[in-house]
Amino acid sequence: MSKNILITGATRGIGRAITEKLLAEGCTVYGVYKASAEQAGKLSAKYDDRITLLQADLAKPEQIDQLVEKLSDVKLDGIVNNAGIVYLTKWEEFNFNEWDETLAVNLTAPLKLIHKLRDNLKDGGSIVNIASVDGYCAAFDTVAYAASKAALMNVTKSLAAILGPRGIRVNAVAPGWVETEMTAGTMPDESKELTPLRRNATPQDVAGVVNFLLSNQSNFVSGETITVDGGLTVVDFTLYKESQRES
Ligand code: NAP
């Protein structure tokens, strides 16, 4: 598929895997990064004329405007809202600066990009928002993150309804535990044991599903969130523990 795709958080972790998958599929990628200038440089050198990397802090409204301005002449077949942040904070230390920043990057920026680029996006295009299984359930130390991802899944449904008449599909992907810098140091040891497939996700596991949602293989899928968690969220922890009892 020869398509122009915009992807945020394009140079690290899951976004990097999505970028490389789309490049391998023959797409032209417009990738956004915030601080990973070194990784951006390496990607540019490797893929040369098929990737354009643009620096923007998506927490800052004026930088979103500047980014949109840089893309003003680009016709897009797809947008992947992948950039995201998480703060782990105890309830006693809950602070609303972190709440505001988390919602700005994880929720407001994806919506703003889609709204401001709506005329750049071709009819028949596809949008993929990277949510999280955290958006399905209660959070302890990541209340803002879980709320942002739950809201992003709802926004995905609304935009599927609003943009559907233009043939534009809008879907989300909700990964479970993926081994990236975001989870390094915080991923519980039990994550593999509690996952039916007995491993954590790789960034490539997520990239494959994003590629499917951008492709014609998913032509009639819209408003959906596809969970990519190896079965983690279909397991009830108490039933699993019951099955582990001595008989
Ligand atoms: P990561 O390794 O921490 O990478 C985060 C990416 O987001 C980086 O590319 C970073 O850009 C970009 N970013 C962060 N803040 C930004 C800002 N203010 N402006 C622009 N870009 C910004 O995380 P990841 O694990 O790949 O996560 C990617 C997405 O998957 C996120 O939305 C995350 O919530 C979601 N997710 C991850 C997991 C998991 O287990 N890892 C699970 C479920 C969902 P720079 O490198 O340039 O700073």
Residues whose N, C-alpha, C, O or C-beta is under 5 A from the ligand:
A	BS01	NAP	G9 A10 T11 R12 G13 I14 G15 Y33 K34 A35 S36 A56 D57 L58 A59 N82 A83 G84 I85 V105 I130 A131 S132 P175 G176 W177 V178 T180 E181 M182 T183
